[in-house]
Amino acid sequence: MAKIYVNGDVQEVNLPLNVSELIKQQDVQQPEMVSVQVNEEFAEREDWESIQLKEDDKVDFLYFMGGGSELRIKS
Amino acid sequence: MRMIIPQNIIKELIEQARKEAPNESCGYLLGTDDEVIENYWMENIDHSPEHFSFAPKDQFAALKYARSKNLKILANWHSHPASPSRPSQEDLRLANDPTIRYAILSLLDGEPKLNSFKILNGEVVGKEIHL
């Protein structure tokens, strides 16, 4: 087991573990809608499977934020 | 638990939204537990009266700022300059974060209305009226 920080909360995880696997474990419904940073560095989506996490890594993921008013829907 | 937005914060949101109208204005509501302590301005990178988006780099900057103040992101908010305080179909489609609330400030007819919503799987499962 290893200790990592996910969105600021400490979690015990089994290694090896890559970013893609971690995002799945977090029960993210739409992984294509999140941006990820590992130790405050952006992790590009195409690199998620190749980034292996290690003890004390800090992983943050945030959902895309956006929307539109009803004016757009009617147009 | 109900999210509390103090009057001075609501006033700040209205001022920001009016200043940026006719474009949609937006930000994060930061706080502790369920009380909003601070409005964190976010740039609407769409600069549009009909749409808003956050830049991921700005989102992570907001997260970093919140942590530095021991605050949490309680909600995202955006304005509807000319439509009601309810989520549009696009708002629902893009409300992917189950951990926060989505607040919408309407400036319709010069009478600001502020509601916040809990949205899961594209459906509103909770609504709170703040103004």
Backbone of each chain as ProteinMPNN parsed JSONL, in Angstrom:
{"seq_chain_A": "MAKIYVNGDVQEVNLPLNVSELIKQQDVQQPEMVSVQVNEEFAEREDWESIQLKEDDKVDFLYFMGGGSELRIKS", "coords_chain_A": {"N_chain_A": [[0.844, -1.203, 0.0], [0.345, 2.276, -0.638], [0.621, 5.732, 0.165], [-1.201, 8.343, -1.117], [-2.273, 11.613, -2.218], [-5.42, 12.658, -2.992], [-7.217, 15.042, -4.539], [-6.677, 16.538, -2.286], [-7.234, 14.876, -0.163], [-6.015, 12.225, 1.838], [-5.209, 9.012, 0.61], [-5.058, 5.472, 0.662], [-3.482, 3.403, -1.545], [-2.999, 0.715, -3.898], [0.025, -0.031, -5.428], [1.504, -1.086, -8.56], [0.069, 1.862, -9.993], [-1.561, 3.763, -12.339], [-2.395, 7.063, -13.642], [-4.739, 6.993, -15.159], [-5.963, 4.661, -14.223], [-6.369, 5.41, -11.58], [-8.236, 7.499, -11.853], [-10.407, 6.046, -12.744], [-10.875, 4.529, -10.465], [-11.814, 6.468, -8.8], [-14.388, 6.724, -9.401], [-15.258, 8.432, -11.39], [-17.628, 9.68, -13.482], [-17.562, 10.705, -16.078], [-14.785, 10.617, -17.463], [-13.635, 11.98, -19.559], [-14.249, 14.546, -19.107], [-12.669, 15.696, -17.205], [-9.84, 17.484, -15.908], [-6.462, 16.926, -15.071], [-3.998, 17.229, -12.558], [-0.769, 16.319, -11.516], [1.125, 16.514, -8.785], [0.967, 19.26, -9.062], [1.499, 19.663, -11.725], [0.279, 19.713, -15.026], [-1.318, 16.858, -16.279], [-1.418, 15.465, -19.271], [-4.084, 14.063, -21.145], [-3.443, 11.963, -22.891], [-1.275, 10.949, -21.688], [-2.008, 9.737, -19.375], [-2.081, 6.951, -18.909], [0.541, 6.278, -18.856], [1.713, 7.561, -16.765], [2.97, 6.721, -13.83], [2.004, 6.43, -10.531], [3.362, 7.372, -7.345], [4.46, 6.974, -3.93], [3.236, 9.508, -1.788], [2.525, 11.212, -3.843], [0.663, 13.926, -5.211], [-2.439, 14.202, -6.424], [-4.709, 15.944, -8.33], [-7.952, 16.405, -9.555], [-10.21, 18.072, -11.673], [-13.459, 18.9, -12.717], [-14.56, 19.827, -15.978], [-15.855, 23.062, -16.324], [-18.625, 24.679, -17.39], [-21.259, 26.167, -19.346], [-24.487, 27.188, -20.585], [-26.797, 29.775, -21.464], [-30.417, 29.948, -21.687], [-30.939, 31.287, -23.955], [-29.168, 30.421, -25.841], [-30.015, 27.822, -26.241], [-32.453, 28.201, -27.429], [-31.795, 29.311, -29.82]], "CA_chain_A": [[0.0, 0.0, 0.0], [1.062, 3.551, -0.666], [-0.214, 6.879, 0.524], [-1.198, 9.462, -2.059], [-3.282, 12.625, -1.897], [-6.333, 12.847, -4.105], [-8.008, 16.246, -4.252], [-6.37, 17.004, -0.941], [-7.502, 13.857, 0.854], [-5.068, 11.12, 1.78], [-5.801, 7.721, 0.268], [-4.157, 4.334, 0.573], [-3.705, 2.734, -2.832], [-2.057, -0.333, -4.269], [0.882, 0.265, -6.579], [1.528, 0.072, -9.449], [-1.197, 2.514, -10.305], [-1.36, 4.947, -13.179], [-3.416, 8.112, -13.483], [-5.988, 6.522, -15.762], [-6.564, 3.708, -13.285], [-6.827, 6.153, -10.399], [-9.465, 8.217, -12.198], [-11.482, 5.044, -12.747], [-11.15, 4.159, -9.079], [-12.519, 7.566, -8.127], [-15.773, 6.668, -9.847], [-15.566, 9.581, -12.235], [-18.602, 9.217, -14.474], [-17.155, 11.123, -17.42], [-13.353, 10.958, -17.376], [-13.256, 12.919, -20.621], [-14.608, 15.892, -18.674], [-11.824, 16.168, -16.105], [-8.433, 17.841, -16.095], [-5.708, 16.329, -13.974], [-2.639, 17.654, -12.233], [-0.012, 15.478, -10.597], [2.131, 17.375, -8.136], [0.768, 20.607, -9.614], [1.852, 19.708, -13.144], [-0.793, 19.145, -15.827], [-1.127, 15.535, -16.877], [-2.207, 15.397, -20.508], [-4.9, 12.842, -21.166], [-2.762, 10.872, -23.59], [-0.196, 10.448, -20.837], [-2.551, 9.202, -18.118], [-1.735, 5.541, -18.683], [1.992, 6.107, -18.693], [2.177, 8.219, -15.537], [2.859, 5.829, -12.679], [1.977, 7.181, -9.271], [4.249, 6.883, -6.297], [4.181, 7.43, -2.564], [3.159, 10.947, -1.499], [2.097, 12.038, -4.976], [-0.564, 14.715, -5.028], [-3.217, 14.186, -7.657], [-5.942, 16.729, -8.29], [-8.711, 16.43, -10.798], [-11.327, 19.009, -11.661], [-14.368, 18.745, -13.853], [-14.78, 20.962, -16.859], [-16.962, 23.907, -15.884], [-19.153, 25.516, -18.445], [-22.705, 26.081, -19.494], [-25.052, 28.171, -21.496], [-28.118, 30.271, -21.074], [-31.493, 29.421, -22.53], [-30.901, 31.982, -25.245], [-28.422, 29.572, -26.769], [-30.816, 26.642, -26.555], [-33.548, 28.578, -28.325], [-31.301, 29.809, -31.1]], "C_chain_A": [[0.873, 1.244, 0.0], [0.075, 4.674, -0.357], [-0.077, 7.94, -0.567], [-2.303, 10.437, -1.638], [-4.133, 12.871, -3.142], [-7.289, 13.984, -3.763], [-7.876, 16.659, -2.785], [-6.581, 15.99, 0.16], [-6.522, 12.698, 0.708], [-5.813, 9.816, 1.482], [-4.703, 6.668, 0.248], [-4.476, 3.594, -0.726], [-2.664, 1.635, -3.03], [-1.266, 0.112, -5.495], [1.247, -1.058, -7.256], [0.134, 0.585, -9.769], [-0.895, 3.719, -11.194], [-2.533, 5.909, -13.04], [-4.764, 7.653, -14.032], [-6.714, 5.562, -14.812], [-7.097, 4.421, -12.041], [-8.146, 6.863, -10.689], [-10.648, 7.249, -12.237], [-11.875, 4.67, -11.329], [-11.961, 5.22, -8.353], [-13.977, 7.664, -8.571], [-16.178, 7.922, -10.609], [-16.45, 9.103, -13.387], [-18.177, 9.541, -15.903], [-15.7, 11.578, -17.389], [-12.917, 11.967, -18.43], [-13.543, 14.368, -20.223], [-13.741, 16.394, -17.522], [-10.428, 16.53, -16.604], [-7.688, 17.368, -14.858], [-4.36, 17.024, -13.799], [-2.024, 16.637, -11.275], [1.132, 16.328, -10.066], [2.187, 18.757, -8.804], [1.271, 20.771, -11.047], [0.711, 19.063, -13.935], [-0.396, 17.789, -16.387], [-2.023, 15.463, -18.109], [-2.892, 14.033, -20.587], [-4.176, 11.669, -21.835], [-1.623, 10.268, -22.767], [-0.7, 9.73, -19.576], [-2.086, 7.759, -17.853], [-0.244, 5.338, -18.435], [2.542, 6.77, -17.425], [1.919, 7.299, -14.345], [2.96, 6.65, -11.388], [2.9, 6.538, -8.251], [3.867, 7.508, -4.957], [4.241, 8.953, -2.48], [2.837, 11.829, -2.705], [0.798, 12.757, -4.633], [-1.274, 14.809, -6.373], [-4.49, 15.006, -7.451], [-6.653, 16.587, -9.616], [-9.92, 17.321, -10.622], [-12.165, 18.793, -12.912], [-14.412, 20.015, -14.684], [-15.984, 21.737, -16.353], [-17.39, 24.798, -17.035], [-20.65, 25.357, -18.517], [-23.186, 27.139, -20.444], [-26.41, 28.606, -21.021], [-29.16, 29.711, -22.019], [-31.538, 30.115, -23.876], [-30.228, 31.107, -26.286], [-29.264, 28.377, -27.199], [-31.899, 26.985, -27.57], [-33.048, 28.933, -29.72], [-31.08, 28.675, -32.073]], "O_chain_A": [[1.973, 1.265, 0.553], [-1.129, 4.563, -0.591], [1.028, 8.375, -0.892], [-3.153, 10.113, -0.808], [-3.625, 13.242, -4.199], [-8.069, 13.892, -2.815], [-8.844, 17.071, -2.146], [-6.157, 16.207, 1.296], [-6.235, 12.247, -0.402], [-6.887, 9.553, 2.022], [-3.565, 6.942, -0.135], [-5.621, 3.21, -0.963], [-1.6, 1.637, -2.411], [-1.84, 0.576, -6.48], [1.296, -2.08, -6.572], [-0.838, -0.169, -9.806], [-0.084, 4.579, -10.848], [-3.535, 5.598, -12.397], [-5.806, 7.905, -13.428], [-7.928, 5.651, -14.629], [-8.154, 4.067, -11.519], [-9.065, 6.833, -9.87], [-11.753, 7.59, -11.816], [-13.057, 4.513, -11.022], [-12.699, 4.921, -7.415], [-14.703, 8.572, -8.167], [-17.302, 8.406, -10.482], [-16.06, 8.231, -14.163], [-18.402, 8.754, -16.822], [-15.415, 12.772, -17.299], [-11.958, 12.713, -18.232], [-13.134, 15.301, -20.913], [-14.056, 17.423, -16.922], [-9.917, 15.966, -17.572], [-8.214, 17.404, -13.745], [-3.682, 17.359, -14.771], [-2.678, 16.16, -10.347], [1.987, 16.794, -10.818], [3.249, 19.323, -9.065], [1.447, 21.892, -11.523], [0.227, 17.992, -13.566], [0.709, 17.602, -16.897], [-3.247, 15.407, -17.992], [-2.355, 13.011, -20.16], [-4.288, 10.525, -21.392], [-1.081, 9.216, -23.107], [0.092, 9.184, -18.808], [-1.746, 7.4, -16.726], [0.167, 4.327, -17.864], [3.699, 6.56, -17.06], [0.779, 7.129, -13.915], [3.88, 7.446, -11.201], [3.177, 5.34, -8.29], [3.064, 8.438, -4.882], [5.146, 9.594, -3.012], [2.871, 13.055, -2.603], [-0.037, 12.262, -3.876], [-0.774, 15.411, -7.323], [-5.246, 14.776, -6.506], [-6.03, 16.642, -10.676], [-10.566, 17.33, -9.574], [-11.651, 18.542, -14.002], [-14.315, 21.126, -14.163], [-17.007, 21.152, -15.998], [-16.598, 25.57, -17.575], [-21.237, 24.517, -17.834], [-22.403, 27.887, -21.03], [-27.087, 27.9, -20.274], [-28.834, 29.079, -23.024], [-32.111, 29.592, -24.831], [-30.644, 31.048, -27.444], [-29.238, 27.968, -28.359], [-32.226, 26.187, -28.449], [-33.802, 28.859, -30.691], [-30.663, 28.908, -33.208]]}, "seq_chain_B": "MRMIIPQNIIKELIEQARKEAPNESCGYLLGTDDEVIENYWMENIDHSPEHFSFAPKDQFAALKYARSKNLKILANWHSHPASPSRPSQEDLRLANDPTIRYAILSLLDGEPKLNSFKILNGEVVGKEIHL", "coords_chain_B": {"N_chain_B": [[-27.496, 19.675, 3.992], [-28.203, 23.119, 4.081], [-26.811, 25.516, 1.841], [-25.293, 28.452, 2.807], [-25.363, 31.732, 1.741], [-24.011, 34.701, 2.404], [-25.427, 38.03, 2.596], [-23.703, 40.097, 1.778], [-21.996, 38.805, 0.04], [-23.767, 37.978, -1.937], [-24.484, 40.467, -2.912], [-22.059, 41.208, -3.997], [-21.819, 39.356, -6.068], [-23.909, 40.164, -7.724], [-23.06, 42.725, -8.441], [-20.72, 42.096, -9.83], [-21.769, 40.56, -11.933], [-23.425, 42.423, -13.21], [-21.558, 44.253, -14.025], [-20.152, 42.814, -15.921], [-22.043, 42.166, -17.737], [-23.291, 42.494, -21.109], [-22.308, 39.92, -21.176], [-22.044, 36.563, -19.893], [-21.206, 36.075, -16.518], [-18.98, 34.677, -14.066], [-17.857, 32.374, -11.47], [-16.305, 30.905, -8.541], [-17.74, 29.769, -5.5], [-16.415, 29.944, -2.434], [-15.865, 28.33, 0.694], [-16.484, 27.273, 4.104], [-17.568, 24.263, 5.523], [-20.882, 24.632, 5.04], [-21.129, 27.289, 4.531], [-20.729, 30.126, 2.6], [-17.807, 31.944, 2.141], [-16.333, 33.46, 0.477], [-16.344, 34.996, -2.739], [-14.886, 33.842, -5.614], [-13.602, 35.235, -8.305], [-13.858, 34.199, -11.669], [-12.545, 34.039, -14.923], [-14.664, 34.251, -17.682], [-13.98, 32.458, -20.257], [-15.164, 32.281, -22.663], [-16.314, 34.688, -23.146], [-18.989, 35.526, -23.666], [-22.491, 36.285, -24.147], [-24.124, 34.154, -23.961], [-22.932, 31.886, -23.089], [-20.607, 30.13, -20.972], [-17.283, 29.293, -19.915], [-14.713, 27.798, -17.936], [-11.174, 28.169, -17.768], [-8.994, 25.434, -17.512], [-6.484, 25.883, -16.234], [-7.026, 28.102, -14.711], [-8.924, 27.06, -13.032], [-7.446, 25.249, -11.47], [-5.795, 27.057, -10.254], [-7.622, 28.386, -8.682], [-8.362, 26.331, -6.978], [-5.965, 25.913, -5.638], [-5.687, 28.366, -4.379], [-7.94, 28.319, -2.7], [-7.305, 26.206, -0.987], [-5.101, 27.321, 0.263], [-6.277, 29.08, 1.905], [-7.649, 27.531, 3.588], [-10.164, 26.856, 2.671], [-13.026, 25.483, 0.949], [-14.168, 24.527, -2.317], [-17.374, 25.248, -2.724], [-19.356, 25.733, -4.527], [-20.03, 26.356, -7.985], [-20.679, 29.301, -9.826], [-22.712, 31.113, -12.14], [-23.84, 33.751, -14.284], [-27.038, 34.493, -15.667], [-27.688, 36.678, -17.872], [-30.013, 37.47, -19.213], [-32.004, 35.625, -18.816], [-33.946, 33.205, -16.929], [-33.256, 32.14, -13.466], [-32.439, 29.326, -13.609], [-31.224, 26.076, -14.518], [-30.058, 25.723, -17.826], [-30.507, 23.483, -20.621], [-27.96, 22.977, -21.514], [-26.46, 23.718, -19.312], [-27.198, 21.665, -17.571], [-26.236, 19.465, -18.925], [-23.529, 19.862, -18.753], [-22.933, 19.829, -16.104], [-21.038, 18.211, -14.317], [-19.799, 17.678, -11.928], [-20.327, 16.012, -9.031], [-19.929, 16.83, -6.477], [-20.297, 19.451, -5.822], [-22.369, 22.471, -5.616], [-24.437, 24.152, -8.025], [-24.771, 27.39, -8.789], [-26.968, 29.885, -10.0], [-27.25, 33.082, -11.132], [-29.693, 35.237, -11.993], [-30.266, 38.047, -14.048], [-32.493, 38.918, -15.155], [-34.925, 41.162, -16.347], [-34.03, 43.145, -14.65], [-34.303, 42.363, -12.044], [-32.643, 40.76, -9.809], [-32.204, 37.285, -9.276], [-31.297, 34.507, -7.364], [-30.534, 31.229, -7.374], [-29.511, 28.001, -6.229], [-28.334, 24.788, -7.26], [-28.33, 21.27, -6.882], [-26.964, 18.922, -8.92], [-27.232, 15.887, -10.464], [-26.184, 13.424, -12.662], [-27.181, 14.868, -14.835], [-29.606, 15.802, -13.951], [-31.665, 17.891, -11.942], [-31.51, 17.596, -8.52], [-31.873, 18.912, -6.253], [-32.824, 22.079, -4.967], [-32.093, 25.378, -3.965], [-33.198, 28.479, -2.788], [-31.78, 31.571, -2.858], [-32.01, 34.266, -3.281]], "CA_chain_B": [[-27.417, 20.943, 4.705], [-28.39, 24.267, 3.178], [-25.655, 26.383, 1.63], [-25.6, 29.828, 3.202], [-24.619, 32.774, 1.02], [-24.281, 35.97, 3.089], [-25.932, 39.108, 1.747], [-22.621, 40.877, 1.169], [-21.491, 38.018, -1.092], [-24.782, 38.07, -2.999], [-24.348, 41.809, -3.481], [-20.839, 41.187, -4.808], [-22.112, 38.602, -7.298], [-24.756, 41.001, -8.584], [-22.214, 43.797, -8.985], [-19.826, 41.496, -10.834], [-22.565, 40.147, -13.098], [-23.878, 43.627, -13.926], [-20.376, 44.866, -14.639], [-19.712, 42.016, -17.067], [-23.157, 42.019, -18.693], [-24.248, 41.403, -21.361], [-21.723, 38.578, -21.152], [-22.215, 35.781, -18.674], [-20.135, 36.219, -15.536], [-18.904, 33.407, -13.363], [-16.871, 32.253, -10.405], [-16.485, 29.841, -7.555], [-18.084, 30.173, -4.143], [-15.534, 29.225, -1.514], [-16.351, 28.442, 2.065], [-16.232, 26.193, 5.048], [-18.824, 23.533, 5.72], [-21.863, 25.042, 4.042], [-21.253, 28.75, 4.491], [-19.842, 30.782, 1.636], [-16.964, 32.972, 2.752], [-15.693, 34.303, -0.529], [-16.566, 34.806, -4.173], [-13.618, 33.827, -6.347], [-13.886, 35.582, -9.695], [-13.24, 33.393, -12.717], [-12.748, 34.594, -16.257], [-15.447, 33.502, -18.661], [-13.08, 32.488, -21.42], [-15.981, 32.378, -23.875], [-16.684, 36.101, -23.313], [-20.224, 35.414, -24.43], [-23.739, 36.48, -23.397], [-24.916, 32.921, -24.015], [-22.163, 30.705, -22.729], [-19.406, 30.393, -20.175], [-16.368, 28.185, -19.634], [-13.515, 28.103, -17.155], [-9.926, 27.583, -18.246], [-8.49, 24.508, -16.491], [-5.391, 26.45, -15.425], [-7.656, 28.996, -13.733], [-9.598, 26.213, -12.043], [-6.453, 24.739, -10.517], [-5.337, 28.208, -9.462], [-8.667, 28.619, -7.674], [-8.245, 25.258, -5.993], [-4.761, 26.186, -4.844], [-6.0, 29.522, -3.533], [-8.885, 27.886, -1.669], [-6.567, 25.416, 0.013], [-4.21, 28.205, 1.032], [-7.13, 29.791, 2.878], [-8.426, 26.5, 4.285], [-11.543, 26.895, 2.191], [-13.387, 24.48, -0.049], [-15.062, 24.972, -3.385], [-18.719, 24.777, -2.407], [-20.241, 25.862, -5.691], [-19.697, 27.159, -9.156], [-21.834, 30.146, -10.143], [-22.63, 31.926, -13.341], [-25.007, 34.615, -14.457], [-27.891, 34.473, -16.851], [-28.031, 38.1, -17.986], [-31.34, 37.75, -19.767], [-32.874, 34.449, -18.721], [-34.243, 32.904, -15.514], [-32.284, 31.46, -12.597], [-32.609, 27.876, -13.649], [-30.233, 25.522, -15.443], [-30.435, 25.423, -19.208], [-30.15, 22.11, -20.997], [-26.506, 22.893, -21.595], [-25.975, 23.718, -17.924], [-27.406, 20.321, -17.024], [-25.347, 18.524, -19.625], [-22.13, 20.091, -18.38], [-22.796, 19.816, -14.64], [-20.502, 16.864, -14.095], [-19.189, 17.497, -10.606], [-21.378, 15.689, -8.06], [-19.542, 17.236, -5.117], [-20.559, 20.875, -5.574], [-23.645, 22.997, -6.075], [-24.366, 25.039, -9.18], [-25.615, 28.559, -8.533], [-27.253, 30.688, -11.194], [-27.748, 34.418, -10.83], [-30.411, 35.833, -13.124], [-30.445, 39.509, -14.049], [-33.654, 39.129, -16.022], [-35.846, 42.261, -16.025], [-33.48, 44.012, -13.617], [-34.627, 41.861, -10.706], [-31.76, 39.603, -9.615], [-32.663, 36.075, -8.573], [-30.174, 33.583, -7.196], [-30.845, 29.881, -6.903], [-28.438, 27.028, -6.443], [-28.872, 23.477, -7.59], [-27.526, 20.047, -6.871], [-27.277, 18.271, -10.186], [-26.618, 14.566, -10.604], [-26.524, 12.739, -13.912], [-27.945, 15.739, -15.718], [-30.928, 16.144, -13.417], [-31.679, 18.653, -10.695], [-32.015, 16.779, -7.412], [-32.082, 19.792, -5.107], [-32.808, 23.504, -5.307], [-32.176, 26.3, -2.837], [-33.445, 29.86, -3.208], [-30.939, 32.469, -2.051], [-32.481, 35.652, -3.49]], "C_chain_B": [[-27.473, 22.113, 3.712], [-27.116, 25.09, 3.054], [-26.065, 27.823, 1.941], [-24.722, 30.783, 2.405], [-24.956, 34.107, 1.672], [-24.673, 37.073, 2.092], [-24.807, 39.891, 1.063], [-22.009, 40.132, -0.016], [-22.478, 38.087, -2.257], [-24.676, 39.422, -3.699], [-23.132, 41.867, -4.419], [-21.079, 40.458, -6.137], [-22.924, 39.457, -8.27], [-23.92, 42.106, -9.228], [-21.295, 43.265, -10.083], [-20.605, 41.164, -12.106], [-23.026, 41.358, -13.901], [-22.712, 44.284, -14.653], [-19.987, 44.131, -15.92], [-20.82, 41.761, -18.078], [-22.865, 42.884, -19.925], [-23.633, 40.004, -21.368], [-22.064, 37.859, -19.848], [-20.979, 35.956, -17.807], [-20.109, 34.956, -14.69], [-17.839, 33.416, -12.269], [-17.116, 31.026, -9.562], [-16.929, 30.475, -6.237], [-17.283, 29.295, -3.197], [-16.05, 29.387, -0.094], [-15.909, 27.295, 2.932], [-17.571, 25.55, 5.377], [-19.816, 23.958, 4.646], [-22.073, 26.544, 4.013], [-20.229, 29.345, 3.524], [-19.11, 31.93, 2.329], [-16.484, 33.96, 1.702], [-16.174, 33.948, -1.927], [-15.214, 34.877, -4.86], [-13.939, 34.065, -7.816], [-13.147, 34.648, -10.643], [-13.528, 34.059, -14.055], [-13.648, 33.67, -17.073], [-14.653, 33.536, -19.959], [-13.845, 32.484, -22.735], [-16.361, 33.833, -24.165], [-17.965, 36.212, -24.135], [-21.435, 35.711, -23.549], [-24.561, 35.202, -23.286], [-24.181, 31.697, -23.507], [-21.024, 31.09, -21.808], [-18.584, 29.115, -20.072], [-15.244, 28.7, -18.754], [-12.305, 27.507, -17.872], [-9.388, 26.653, -17.155], [-7.374, 25.099, -15.625], [-5.951, 27.395, -14.364], [-8.354, 28.194, -12.64], [-8.599, 25.697, -11.002], [-5.882, 25.868, -9.661], [-6.343, 28.508, -8.351], [-8.587, 27.577, -6.567], [-7.068, 25.502, -5.052], [-5.011, 27.343, -3.876], [-6.906, 29.092, -2.377], [-8.161, 27.108, -0.568], [-5.679, 26.303, 0.879], [-4.971, 28.952, 2.105], [-7.944, 28.815, 3.732], [-9.909, 26.556, 3.932], [-11.762, 25.773, 1.183], [-14.217, 25.133, -1.147], [-16.438, 24.376, -3.094], [-19.622, 24.784, -3.641], [-19.534, 26.592, -6.82], [-20.893, 28.077, -9.356], [-21.615, 30.829, -11.476], [-23.908, 32.717, -13.471], [-25.756, 34.252, -15.724], [-28.371, 35.907, -17.027], [-29.465, 38.36, -18.43], [-32.25, 36.528, -19.755], [-32.999, 34.06, -17.244], [-33.118, 32.161, -14.785], [-32.595, 29.98, -12.511], [-31.664, 27.318, -14.698], [-30.811, 25.303, -16.835], [-30.087, 23.961, -19.487], [-28.636, 21.946, -21.051], [-25.881, 22.917, -20.195], [-26.077, 22.308, -17.332], [-26.424, 19.321, -17.635], [-23.909, 18.636, -19.135], [-21.902, 20.108, -16.872], [-22.325, 18.432, -14.205], [-19.985, 16.615, -12.686], [-20.276, 17.239, -9.56], [-21.111, 16.246, -6.665], [-19.889, 18.693, -4.802], [-21.982, 21.238, -5.978], [-23.396, 23.923, -7.264], [-25.335, 26.198, -8.951], [-25.771, 29.368, -9.809], [-27.895, 31.999, -10.764], [-28.405, 34.981, -12.08], [-30.493, 37.337, -12.938], [-31.677, 39.886, -14.859], [-34.551, 40.237, -15.489], [-35.345, 43.137, -14.884], [-33.795, 43.587, -12.202], [-33.802, 40.605, -10.445], [-32.411, 38.479, -8.81], [-31.48, 35.123, -8.511], [-30.663, 32.268, -6.601], [-29.607, 29.011, -7.064], [-29.042, 25.639, -6.537], [-27.837, 22.382, -7.338], [-27.949, 19.272, -8.114], [-26.522, 16.955, -10.276], [-27.112, 13.921, -11.892], [-27.45, 13.581, -14.795], [-29.323, 16.119, -15.217], [-30.793, 16.911, -12.113], [-32.278, 17.774, -9.594], [-32.194, 17.628, -6.155], [-31.982, 21.239, -5.55], [-32.901, 24.325, -4.038], [-32.336, 27.71, -3.387], [-32.657, 30.784, -2.285], [-31.356, 33.934, -2.182], [-33.636, 35.623, -4.461]], "O_chain_B": [[-26.857, 22.076, 2.647], [-26.425, 25.332, 4.044], [-27.05, 28.336, 1.409], [-23.497, 30.661, 2.394], [-26.073, 34.602, 1.516], [-24.3, 37.043, 0.92], [-24.941, 40.298, -0.091], [-21.554, 40.76, -0.972], [-22.082, 38.234, -3.413], [-24.768, 39.508, -4.924], [-23.174, 42.488, -5.481], [-20.605, 40.887, -7.189], [-22.666, 39.472, -9.474], [-24.059, 42.385, -10.419], [-21.116, 43.897, -11.124], [-20.155, 41.453, -13.215], [-23.021, 41.327, -15.132], [-22.867, 44.805, -15.758], [-19.546, 44.75, -16.888], [-20.574, 41.206, -19.149], [-22.236, 43.932, -19.782], [-24.343, 39.014, -21.545], [-22.338, 38.494, -18.829], [-19.852, 35.982, -18.302], [-21.109, 34.242, -14.607], [-17.034, 34.342, -12.165], [-18.009, 30.223, -9.831], [-16.528, 31.593, -5.912], [-17.447, 28.076, -3.16], [-16.595, 30.428, 0.275], [-15.081, 26.468, 2.549], [-18.587, 26.236, 5.493], [-19.611, 23.673, 3.467], [-23.095, 27.018, 3.517], [-19.028, 29.093, 3.628], [-19.713, 32.764, 3.004], [-16.257, 35.135, 1.988], [-16.383, 32.782, -2.26], [-14.482, 35.854, -4.708], [-14.486, 33.191, -8.488], [-11.97, 34.345, -10.448], [-14.621, 34.575, -14.283], [-13.419, 32.463, -17.143], [-14.662, 34.538, -20.673], [-13.255, 32.663, -23.8], [-16.693, 34.172, -25.301], [-18.014, 36.898, -25.157], [-21.418, 35.43, -22.351], [-25.58, 35.173, -22.596], [-24.732, 30.596, -23.492], [-20.531, 32.217, -21.845], [-19.116, 28.007, -20.135], [-14.87, 29.871, -18.813], [-12.409, 26.458, -18.508], [-9.333, 27.046, -15.989], [-7.322, 24.847, -14.422], [-5.419, 27.482, -13.257], [-8.374, 28.593, -11.476], [-8.877, 25.71, -9.803], [-5.531, 25.666, -8.498], [-5.966, 28.841, -7.227], [-8.724, 27.889, -5.384], [-7.168, 25.32, -3.838], [-4.602, 27.303, -2.716], [-6.67, 29.454, -1.224], [-8.383, 27.332, 0.621], [-5.525, 26.065, 2.077], [-4.392, 29.403, 3.093], [-8.815, 29.224, 4.499], [-10.78, 26.335, 4.773], [-10.817, 25.198, 0.643], [-14.877, 26.151, -0.933], [-16.642, 23.167, -3.202], [-20.523, 23.957, -3.778], [-18.576, 27.336, -6.614], [-22.023, 27.673, -9.081], [-20.483, 31.088, -11.886], [-24.925, 32.399, -12.854], [-25.184, 33.774, -16.704], [-29.351, 36.313, -16.403], [-30.059, 39.371, -18.055], [-33.155, 36.409, -20.581], [-32.232, 34.54, -16.409], [-32.183, 31.639, -15.391], [-32.969, 29.465, -11.457], [-31.333, 28.005, -15.664], [-31.908, 24.769, -16.995], [-29.446, 23.298, -18.671], [-28.101, 20.901, -20.68], [-24.899, 22.224, -19.931], [-25.151, 21.83, -16.675], [-25.867, 18.462, -16.951], [-23.167, 17.653, -19.103], [-20.79, 20.375, -16.417], [-23.121, 17.595, -13.781], [-19.76, 15.469, -12.296], [-21.056, 18.135, -9.238], [-21.959, 16.15, -5.778], [-19.788, 19.123, -3.653], [-22.701, 20.446, -6.588], [-22.284, 24.409, -7.471], [-26.552, 26.014, -8.923], [-24.833, 29.515, -10.592], [-28.944, 32.017, -10.12], [-27.748, 35.176, -13.102], [-30.751, 37.839, -11.844], [-31.869, 41.053, -15.203], [-34.896, 40.246, -14.308], [-36.14, 43.802, -14.219], [-33.584, 44.35, -11.258], [-34.212, 39.505, -10.817], [-33.076, 38.713, -7.801], [-30.751, 34.955, -9.489], [-31.142, 32.218, -5.468], [-28.765, 29.257, -7.928], [-30.102, 25.353, -5.979], [-26.639, 22.562, -7.558], [-29.131, 19.004, -8.329], [-25.295, 16.932, -10.173], [-28.312, 13.882, -12.164], [-28.378, 13.064, -15.417], [-30.123, 16.69, -15.959], [-29.925, 16.622, -11.29], [-33.397, 17.276, -9.716], [-32.617, 17.123, -5.115], [-31.162, 21.586, -6.399], [-33.685, 24.015, -3.141], [-31.671, 28.08, -4.355], [-32.853, 30.772, -1.07], [-31.085, 34.743, -1.294], [-34.195, 36.67, -4.788]]}, "name": "protein", "num_of_chains": 2, "seq": "MAKIYVNGDVQEVNLPLNVSELIKQQDVQQPEMVSVQVNEEFAEREDWESIQLKEDDKVDFLYFMGGGSELRIKSMRMIIPQNIIKELIEQARKEAPNESCGYLLGTDDEVIENYWMENIDHSPEHFSFAPKDQFAALKYARSKNLKILANWHSHPASPSRPSQEDLRLANDPTIRYAILSLLDGEPKLNSFKILNGEVVGKEIHL"}
